């Protein structure tokens, strides 16, 4: 029986190797891994690690991996992959990776874009914090590796946090899935335009044009992302520009302001509005007794729902405590008409200037005859021209000489 030689010649061996290598895709047709390990199961594990130090808000490294039956000519080590399988996120077969990544490391190639996206769409990192895992981050990474946009349902399945997003937050999240360029994404552009209109309306409503731009940008960002609703944006903006108003202040906004040592100037428009209302209600004498702090407080009251009525009720108490009974329950603006009509019979009333104290005193008197006496005495005491002329006319009727109208004699010369 002829003996068969199983030994391969060098030529035969090289032919077999060449044929085997030609059957495998060249290395540039597959992505390069951070680490490549051949596991006990015979599969090659293409491992990628997103470093926490590279991403703001990421508190630990995130490991993801693909598998394949070949190493595609890449260097590898052999070892146990149980830890990788237990802690890493499995993305499937390496063939799913976008062919544009051939010969490249997807994480290294996309790291800058990844940083920008996670900063813009911070729900993904918030989901990691809330869920206690990186499944949402994994969904996003897989979409980058494989060149296909992840849909909301992909995230909702992976993350309880994202599944529970509010309507506004969900609208933003879905808009982001369509692209981050507002010029090419009408849905995102609509969200941004809505936020701008709402914020501009609040600035106009409260006439506070001194809010720092950093604060406006922050509020705008929170509104676009749906973190603030239309209602909560309005409430938080009001609480910002009127710091004395009681209410729940958003912790994130408070932290943003305090960490940058930002304060909002007094709302001068509302302070002026408060001064006008106070003056109309209680008049120049009583309004002059209020301090700047009082008017700042009044301006905060005006910012409340039905604020004008609330302030009016407070001022009504002040008015009623300082006027005669017949004026109680009324206000300066309407009551002064009668005072003005009566006083002008005896002089030329300057109710906001020289005769301000007289007007207040008249409001404290119930008896009309006593009011007339007080008005006459006051006008003569200050040398009011109208009072002196009237006195001269009265004296003439009684037969006295007009010489008493002389400024020298009346003490005015």
Secondary structure, DSSP 8 states (H G I E B T S, - for coil): ---------HHHHHHHHHHHHHHS--GGGS---SEEEE-TTS-EEEEEEE-GGGSTT--S-EEEEEEES--TT---EE---HHHHHHSEEEEEGGGS-GGGTTS-HHHHHHHHHHHHHHHSTHHHHHHHHHSS-HHHHHHHHHHHHT----HHHHHHH-HHHHT--HHHHHHHHHHHT-S-TTT-HHHHHHHHHHHHHHHHHHHHHT---S-HHHHHHHHHHHHTTSS-HHHHHHHHHHHH-TTS-S---HHHHHHHHHTT------HHHHHHHHHHHHHHHHHHHHTTS-HHHHHHHHHHHTSTTHHHHHHHHHHHHHHHHS-GGGTTS-HHHHHHHHHHHHTTTS---TTTTTHHHHHHHHT---HHHHHHHHHHHHHHTT-HHHHHHHHHHHHHTT--GGGG-TTTTT--
